[in-house]
Amino acid sequence: MRRTRSVTTKITEGEYARLEQMAQGQTVNEWARDVLLAATPRPTDHVLLSEILALRTIVLNLLFAVSSGEIPSMDAMKRLIARADDEKLGKALERLASVRSAP
């Protein structure tokens, strides 16, 4: 694939020196391209994280119920699964946003 677009920014000499160290043998441009593209979430990231978080919600709620001596009914399980499905994408997006905004 032919690259035809550019992204540029101005940095200090000290910042450039730090980037050179981080590039570890790559050119700073190659390294920066790799880092920028790696930081771009893929749709599959959202789907996988959403499903994992829904599964986590279901498992933790079931473990809590069972450890409290409860046996969830079929209706309770259906409600739990529906709730986990309804909330999974929002929770995944929140988690991804918090990771991106972390220092």
N, C-alpha and C positions, 0 to 999 in steps of 0.2 A: 504494500500500500504506500502510495506516495504522500509524503507529508507536505502540505501546502500552507498551513496556518501557523502563526507564531503567537507566543505569549511572552511579554517582557515585563521587567520591573527594574527599578533602580535600588541598589544596595550599597552599603559602605564597603571599604576595603576589608575591614575586620569581618563583616558578615560574609563576604565572598571567600575569605580564607577559611572560615568555618565550614562553608559549603564544600570547598575543595577537599577538606579533611573528610567530610561525610561521604563524598563521592567515591572514595577509596579506589582510585584507578580509572574510574569512568570520567568522562568530561563532565563538567558541572551541568552543561545543557542536557546530556543524556540522563544523568542522575535525576535532575529536576523533572524531566519528562516522566521518568519511571515513578517518582514519588507522587507527582500530581495525578497520574493515571491510576496508581494504586489506591489513592485516597478517594477516588470516585466510586461510590457504591454501585453495585450491579443489582438489577432487579432480583436476581436469585438470592442475593444477600438478605433482602427484605423478606422474601418468602421463607427461607430457611429459618431466619431468626424468629419470624412470626410463629411458625409451627413449633419450634422449640419452646418458645415462651408459653404457647397454648398448652403444650404437653406438660410443662412445668406447673402451670396453674392447676391442671387436672390432677397430676400426681400429688402435689403438696396438699391439695384439698382432700383427696382421698386418704392420704396418710394421716392427716389430722383427724378426720372423721373416724377412721378405724382405730387409731390410738386412743380416741375418746370413748371407744366402745360402741360406736354407731355403725350401722350397716346401711349405706346409702340406698335409697329406693331407686327404681328405674326412672321415675320422674325427676328425682334429685340429680341423677347422673345426666339426664338429658338437659336439665337447666344448667348444670355445671359446664357441660360441653358447649352449649350454646353461648354461655357467658364467655368462656375461654376463646371461642371463635370470634365473637363480637369485639373483644378487646385486644386480640393478638397483634393486629397491624399497628394500632396506636401505640401499644407498648413497645413494639419493635422500633418504630420511628423515634420514640422518646429515647430509647437506649442508644440508638445510633447518633442522635443529635447530641446526647450528653458526652459520648466518646469524642465526637468531632470538636466540641467546645472545650474539652478538658485541656489544661495547659501542657 
